[in-house]
Amino acid sequence: MKRRSLLLGSALALGGCFDRPWYEENPGQKAFLDGLQVLAKPALASNNPLRLEEAVKQSLALAAQVGTFTDWQGILRTIEGNAQKMAISVDIGPQVSLYAFNDWTLAMAGAVAEFFSTRSRDSAPPGLSDQAVAALKTFRLGERVTVSGRMGEIAGSGLFDLSTLFGKSDADNRQFLQVPRFVARVDALAAAKKK
């Protein structure tokens, strides 16, 4: 009897080893994370500042190509501020996170920058939809969630990025490739269903 329970327990434990990680459940999310890894590994191994810089540019271009994403799996890591000035961080893979915020101070700075821009004069959307803000009130930090939204579409999206003028250091590029953090507009958040 003990032998059977030992065998059954071992089989169950080994069966759990072959499950896919949560961040590989959505094919679009898996493709994005695999693409980031393909770009980062050779650049980090090269120790060449020019390759690091190029890998960062390509990673940002990859995020821009993703555009709209639906039902990505994540873990809610931080909620900061209040309902009007909120910032959240959601881990969407190993050491990869999305960052969304509703900071109207930044939105105003973006509006000032857009004043000098030739782009549309429409105000930038908030980084978190009203539905996402309402859903956040029901979650705990560390809880697994599904996230839907759009990469790069944020409050203050017209904000002028001074790093494009002055460049980023080799250390900044290396840190981004090791632990990338992407700005996104979050339209929907829901509790992830365990399989």
C-alpha positions as CSV (number, residue, x, y, z in Angstrom):
1,M,0.0,0.0,0.0
2,K,2.8,2.4,0.9
3,R,4.6,1.6,-2.3
4,R,1.5,2.4,-4.4
5,S,0.9,5.8,-2.7
6,L,4.6,6.6,-3.2
7,L,4.4,5.8,-6.9
8,L,1.1,7.7,-7.3
9,G,2.5,10.7,-5.4
10,S,5.7,10.6,-7.5
11,A,3.7,10.4,-10.7
12,L,1.6,13.4,-9.8
13,A,4.6,15.4,-8.8
14,L,6.4,14.6,-12.1
15,G,3.2,15.4,-14.0
16,G,3.2,18.9,-12.6
17,C,6.7,19.4,-13.9
18,F,5.6,19.2,-17.5
19,D,2.9,22.0,-17.2
20,R,3.5,25.1,-19.2
21,P,4.4,28.3,-17.3
22,W,1.5,30.7,-17.0
23,Y,3.3,33.3,-19.3
24,E,3.3,30.8,-22.2
25,E,-0.4,30.1,-22.2
26,N,-1.2,33.0,-24.6
27,P,0.6,32.5,-28.0
28,G,1.0,36.2,-28.7
29,Q,2.5,36.8,-25.3
30,K,4.8,33.8,-25.7
31,A,5.9,35.1,-29.1
32,F,6.6,38.6,-27.7
33,L,8.7,37.1,-24.8
34,D,10.6,34.8,-27.1
35,G,11.3,37.7,-29.4
36,L,12.7,39.8,-26.5
37,Q,14.9,36.9,-25.4
38,V,16.3,36.4,-29.0
39,L,17.2,40.1,-29.1
40,A,18.6,40.4,-25.5
41,K,20.8,37.3,-25.1
42,P,23.4,37.9,-27.9
43,A,23.6,41.6,-27.1
44,L,24.2,41.0,-23.4
45,A,26.8,38.3,-24.2
46,S,28.7,40.5,-26.6
47,N,29.5,43.3,-24.0
48,N,29.4,45.7,-27.0
49,P,27.6,49.0,-26.2
50,L,26.5,49.4,-29.8
51,R,24.9,46.0,-29.9
52,L,23.2,46.7,-26.6
53,E,21.8,50.0,-27.9
54,E,20.6,48.3,-31.1
55,A,18.9,45.5,-29.1
56,V,17.1,48.0,-27.0
57,K,15.8,49.8,-30.1
58,Q,14.7,46.5,-31.6
59,S,13.0,45.5,-28.4
60,L,11.0,48.8,-28.4
61,A,10.1,48.3,-32.0
62,L,8.9,44.7,-31.2
63,A,6.7,46.2,-28.5
64,A,5.3,48.7,-30.9
65,Q,4.6,45.9,-33.4
66,V,2.5,44.1,-30.8
67,G,0.1,47.0,-30.6
68,T,-3.1,45.6,-29.1
69,F,-2.9,42.6,-26.9
70,T,-5.7,40.5,-25.4
71,D,-5.8,38.1,-22.4
72,W,-2.1,38.1,-21.6
73,Q,-1.4,36.4,-18.3
74,G,0.4,38.4,-15.6
75,I,1.0,38.9,-11.9
76,L,0.0,42.2,-10.3
77,R,3.1,43.5,-8.6
78,T,2.4,47.1,-7.6
79,I,-0.4,49.6,-7.3
80,E,0.6,53.1,-6.4
81,G,-1.2,56.4,-5.9
82,N,-5.0,56.9,-5.9
83,A,-7.8,56.5,-8.4
84,Q,-6.9,59.8,-10.2
85,K,-3.1,59.3,-10.1
86,M,-2.6,55.6,-10.3
87,A,0.4,53.5,-11.5
88,I,0.5,49.7,-11.7
89,S,3.1,47.2,-12.7
90,V,2.2,43.7,-14.0
91,D,4.8,41.0,-14.6
92,I,4.0,39.3,-17.9
93,G,7.0,37.0,-18.0
94,P,10.3,36.2,-16.2
95,Q,11.6,39.7,-15.4
96,V,9.4,41.4,-18.0
97,S,6.7,43.8,-16.9
98,L,4.1,46.2,-18.2
99,Y,3.7,49.6,-16.6
100,A,0.5,51.7,-16.9
101,F,-0.4,55.0,-15.2
102,N,-3.0,57.8,-14.9
103,D,-0.9,60.7,-13.9
104,W,-2.5,63.9,-15.2
105,T,0.6,65.9,-14.5
106,L,2.4,63.9,-17.1
107,A,-0.6,64.2,-19.4
108,M,-0.4,67.9,-19.1
109,A,3.4,67.8,-19.9
110,G,2.5,65.7,-22.9
111,A,0.0,68.3,-24.0
112,V,2.6,71.0,-23.8
113,A,5.0,68.9,-25.8
114,E,2.2,68.2,-28.4
115,F,1.7,71.9,-28.7
116,F,5.0,72.1,-30.5
117,S,4.3,68.8,-32.4
118,T,2.7,68.4,-35.8
119,R,0.7,65.4,-34.6
120,S,-3.1,65.5,-33.8
121,R,-4.2,67.8,-31.0
122,D,-6.4,65.1,-29.4
123,S,-5.5,64.6,-25.7
124,A,-3.8,61.3,-24.8
125,P,-5.9,58.6,-23.3
126,P,-5.3,57.6,-19.7
127,G,-3.1,54.6,-19.1
128,L,-5.8,52.7,-17.2
129,S,-9.4,52.5,-18.4
130,D,-12.2,53.1,-15.9
131,Q,-13.0,49.4,-16.0
132,A,-9.4,48.5,-15.2
133,V,-9.4,51.0,-12.2
134,A,-12.6,49.5,-10.9
135,A,-11.2,45.9,-11.3
136,L,-8.0,46.9,-9.4
137,K,-10.1,47.5,-6.3
138,T,-10.8,43.8,-6.1
139,F,-7.3,42.4,-6.5
140,R,-4.5,41.7,-4.1
141,L,-0.8,42.3,-4.9
142,G,0.8,39.1,-6.2
143,E,-2.5,37.9,-7.7
144,R,-2.5,36.4,-11.2
145,V,-4.5,38.4,-13.7
146,T,-5.4,38.6,-17.4
147,V,-4.5,41.9,-19.0
148,S,-5.8,43.4,-22.3
149,G,-4.7,46.7,-23.7
150,R,-2.3,48.3,-26.1
151,M,1.5,48.8,-25.9
152,G,2.7,52.4,-25.8
153,E,-0.7,54.1,-25.7
154,I,-0.6,56.0,-22.4
155,A,-1.5,59.2,-20.6
156,G,1.1,61.8,-21.7
157,S,2.0,59.8,-24.7
158,G,3.1,63.0,-26.4
159,L,5.6,63.5,-23.6
160,F,9.0,64.4,-25.2
161,D,11.6,61.8,-24.3
162,L,14.8,63.6,-23.6
163,S,16.8,60.4,-23.7
164,T,16.4,60.5,-27.5
165,L,18.4,63.7,-27.5
166,F,21.1,62.8,-25.0
167,G,21.1,59.0,-25.4
168,K,21.1,56.4,-22.7
169,S,24.2,54.9,-21.1
170,D,25.5,51.4,-21.6
171,A,24.3,50.6,-18.1
172,D,20.8,51.8,-18.8
173,N,20.6,49.7,-22.0
174,R,22.0,46.6,-20.2
175,Q,19.5,47.0,-17.4
176,F,16.6,47.4,-19.8
177,L,17.6,44.2,-21.7
178,Q,17.9,42.3,-18.4
179,V,14.6,43.5,-16.9
180,P,12.5,45.2,-19.6
181,R,9.6,47.3,-18.5
182,F,7.1,48.5,-21.2
183,V,4.6,51.2,-20.9
184,A,1.1,50.2,-21.9
185,R,-2.5,51.3,-21.9
186,V,-4.5,48.7,-19.9
187,D,-8.2,48.5,-21.0
188,A,-9.2,45.3,-19.0
189,L,-8.0,43.4,-16.0
190,A,-9.6,40.2,-14.7
191,A,-8.7,37.5,-12.3
192,A,-6.9,34.7,-14.2
193,K,-8.7,31.4,-14.3
194,K,-6.5,28.6,-13.0
195,K,-6.3,25.6,-15.3
